[in-house]
Amino acid sequence: MIVEVKIFASLRRYIPYSDERVEGDKWDVVERTTVGQLLEMLNLPEEEANLLLVNGRRADRGRILQQGDVLHVFPPMCGG
């Protein structure tokens, strides 16, 4: 199944070259892949992938992804 992954800021440096990358930010993953499994596949350190959104809503690492989902991954942010 195809999901889109938007990685922001300093996290982009971790993204590997992979055959699972279909095109641009789209990745081919197996059914029932969780957010956490996808983050591991992308080599994103758990402590640096701080804010996770699936289809614009906050998600945790246990969320099971569906065909066409869009995952946004943000690093820790500070400031005010």
Order of alpha helices (4+ residues) and beta strands (2+ residues): beta-beta-beta-alpha-beta-beta-beta
